[in-house]
Amino acid sequence: MFLWGALIFVEFEHLPLLDAFLASISTITTIGLYVPNGGNFLTLNRTEAILLIVMIIVSVGAGASIVQSTVNSVINGDMAKNEADKRLISRLKNHVIIYGYTHMGRYVADKLDELGFDYVVISRNPTVYQELVNKDIFAVIEHETQPIEALTAAGVEKAGMIVVSHTDDSDNMLFVLSARKLRPDIRIVTVVHDSSLVGMAKNAGADVIIPASVTVGHLLALSAVTKDIVGVVFSEKVGTKEIAEFSIFKTSKLIGKGMQEIAKLAVIIGVVRNEQVLQNVFDASFRLQEDDTLLVLGDPSNLQILEKEAEAT
């Protein structure tokens, strides 16, 4: 079309070929750098006018066709990828379904990647969904708070576990209820941001409820008291227990002691020596040595006693 327009302007406007080509581009793209016959259409050559009309109509039609073809290609490509992902999700077994892909959901997904577990993320945010698709992560978008449809699309009938980690507790409760309705036998782990909703989450069908604010607050408070806390265990049967890691210094009072004495203050998890976890720590002959690392589970008060004895005096 550009060449055709250039020939028209050479013939009727008597422009040099390069100028005619520029005028053709300007006319077809409606930039307006050149107007045929100085803008006086009343005296414009009728043949030139007809040729220009045909050129513009054909150019606009061709441009629209190209745009439509490009859009259709993109849409069809996305649709084909979505259909392929749906088929792949339908083949998954014992995978994990993650609801919510905020900071907590991302952490869960990253850890599952490290462990080599298959997972599907359900999100209500279209931007997040597209981000996941672009990363080749199996994802399902939840439309208008319809968790049952989203769970079905995520392959809940073959899933092994569900992790609920949305930032909104009410959405989490609805999702837990829906998941339990679809799969009475599946294990459901959910986070609650309001600790008063722990009972409600349990009644909704969650097997494990993690109160995020309580957990973080507990760790922060203990970290202010002792530097050796590395974890917390929340259990309905034994209550809340802390996991501590103690390094045995050269003048520590724990050097030469066996596990029977340590067990009076805390539950022994293990001992690390020369970067190896020892297997014989419960033998009667076993004794702690300098530079050992002791891992225990216990109450804060008893752990503080062990911390003082483990350090140099």
N, C-alpha and C positions, 0 to 999 in steps of 0.2 A: 504493500500500500504506500509506503514512504517513497518508493521509486516511481510508482504511478503518479503520485502527487507532484513529485519533482518534474516529471515530464510534462504534466499539465501546466505548471508554472513557467517552464522553459518555452512551451509553445505559445501560451496566451499572454503571459506577463513579461515575456522576453527577459527572464532573469538568467544570470549565469548558473551553471549546473549546481555548484556548491550552495549558492544562495537559494536556488530553487529547492534543493534538498532540505535546507534549514526551514524554509517556508512550509514545506510539506509536513515536516515534523511538528512545527508550531501549530499548523491547522488541525492535524489529526489528534494531537494531544491537548488541544484547546488552550495552549499556553498563551497564544495571542500576540506573538512577536511580529507576525506578518498578517495583514488583512488583504485579500485579493482585491484588485482594482481600487486600492486606496479606501476601501470600505464603502464605496458607492455601488450598491447591488443593483440599482436601477439601470445603470449603464454597463453592467457586467455582461460579457459575452454569454449568450444563452447556452452554447455548447459547453463552454467552460463551467457554467453554473451546474449543468446537468452532470457533467463528469465529477465535479466536486461533491455534489449531493450523493452520488453513487459511492464515491470514495469514502465519505464520512460514514454513511450507513453501513457499508461493508466493514470498515475499520472498527466502528463501535460494536457491531455484532460479533466480529472476530475477537475483540478484546473481552467482551462479556463471556463469550464461549470459553476463552482461555482461563478467565478467573473462575468460572463455574467448574471447569474441569479440574483446576488446581484444588478448589475447595472440596469437591467431591473425592478427589484422591486422598486428601488429608483425612476427611471424614471416614471414607471407606477403609483407610489404613488403620485409623483408631478403632473402628468397629471390628475390623478383622483381628486386631490385637486383643481387644476386649473379649471377643468370642474364643480366641485361643487361650486366654487366661482363664476363662470360665471352664473350658475343657480340662485344663491342667489342674485347676482347683478341685474339680469333680473327681480327679484321680487321687487326690491326697488322702492319706490315712493317718490317724493318730497325730494330726497336726494341732497346733495351738492357734486359737482365735484370739486376737488382741482387739479390744474395743477401746478406741481413743488413742491418738498418736500425738500427744503433747510430750513434754519432757519425760514423763514417766513411761508412757507407751513406747517412746523411742528407745529408752534404756532397756526395756523388756525385749524389744526387737533386736537390738544390738547383742544382747546376751544370748538370745536364741540363735542368732547367727554364729556366735562363737562356739556354741554347743552343737551346732549342726542340726538344729530342729527346723522342720518346715512350719511356717506360720502364715496366717492371712490377717491383714489389718482391716478393721472396719472403721470408717471415719464418716462424719457428717459434713466435713468441710471439703467442698469441691477442689479448692486449691491444694489442700493436703493430699487428697486422693490423686490428683494429677501428678503431684510430686512423687508419690509412691509408684505410680505407673511408669513414670519416666525413669525411675531407678530400677525398674523390673522387679518390684516387690509386689507380691500378690495382694490386691486390695479390693475392697467392696465399699461402695458408697451407700450410706443409709439415707433414704429419702423421707423427709417429713416424719421423723421419729417412727419409723416402721422397722423395729429391730428384728421381728420375725422373718421378714423378707430378706434382710441383710444377713442374718444368721444362716438362712437356708442357702443363700448365694455363696456364703463362705464355707459351705460344706459341713455344717454342724453335725449332720447325721453320722459322719465318719471322723469327726474331730476327737482328740484325746483330752483336751483341756481348754478352758476359757479363762482369759485374764481380762478383767474389767478395770480400765485405768483412765476413764474420762475425768475431766476436771469438775464436772457437775454431778453431785451426788444423786439428784433425782433421776438423771439420765442413767446413771449406773444401776439404780434400783430397778428401773423399768427393764433394763437390759438383762439383769440377773433373773428377774421374773420370767421374761420371755425365753431365755436360755433354758431355765429349769423346766418350763412347760414343754419345750421341744425335746429336751434330753434329760429325763429325770435321773439318769445314771452318771452324767458327766461331772467332772470335777470343776468347780468354779471358784476362782480366786478374785476377790474384788478389793479395791481400795476405797476407803471412806475418808473424806476430808473433815467431816464433822463427827467427832468421836461419839456423840450421842446417838448416831445412826447405826452403831454396830449391831444392836439387837434387831433393828429393822432389816439390815442386810442379811442377817442370819435367817430371819423369818422368810425373807424373799427367796432363799434357797442357796445362798453362798456357803461354800464349805470352809473357806479361809477368808477372814476379813482383816485387812491391814489398815489400822487407823494412821494415816500418814502424818498428821500433826503430832499425835502422841509419840509415834516412833521417832520422828526427827527430834522432837523436844526432849525425849528421854536420852537420846544419844548426846545431844548438845549439853544437857545438864551433867551427865556423867563425865563427859570430856573435860568439863570444868573442874571436876573433882580428881580424876585420875587420867593419866596420859596413856594407860595401857589397855583401855577398852577398845575392842575391835568389832564388837557386834552385840546384838541383843536378841534373845529368844523370847517370844511371846507365846505362852501356852496356857490353855484353860486348866490343864491338870496340875502343872507345877508352878504356875504364875510366871512372872517376868524374871528372867535370869540374864546375866551379862556374860559375854565371852571376853576373856582377857588374854593378852599375850605378854609374858614376862621374860626379859633377858636376864640370865644369871651372870652377875658381875663377879669379878675376881674375889672380892671380900664378902660375897653374899652369904647370909646365914643358911641358905638353902643348899649350898654345896655339900655333898656327902649324904644328903637325906634321900630316903626312899619315897615311893609314891604313897605308902600307907600314911605317912605323916602329912603329906600335902592333901590327901583325900579327906582329912579332918576338917579342912577349911573350904574345899571346893571339889567339884567333879573333874577328874582328869580327862582331858580330851586327847592329849598327846605331847610328845617331846620331840623337838627338832635338834639334831646334832650334825654338824658339818653338812647342812642343807639337805639332810635326809630325815624322814620321819621314822623314828625308832619303833620297832615292833615288840621289844621285850621290856617295856617300861613297868609292867606289873610283876616282873620276876622279883623274888625276894632279894636277889643280889644287886638289883639295879640301883644306882646312885646318880644324883644330879651332878654335873660337872660345870666348870667355868665355860661360859659362852653358849651353854644350852639355851634353848628357847622353850618355855613352858606354856602350853595352852590349856586353859581351865574354864569351867563354867560355874558361876556362883553368884552370891549376893554381893552388892557393892561394899558392905562393911568388911566381909571376909577377904574380898579381893584387895582391899586397901592394905590389910595386914600382910598378904602375900607380896604386894608391891614393895612394901618397906623392907621385907626380908630378902627380896630378890636384888634390891639395889645395893650398891657399895655402902659400907658403914664407916 
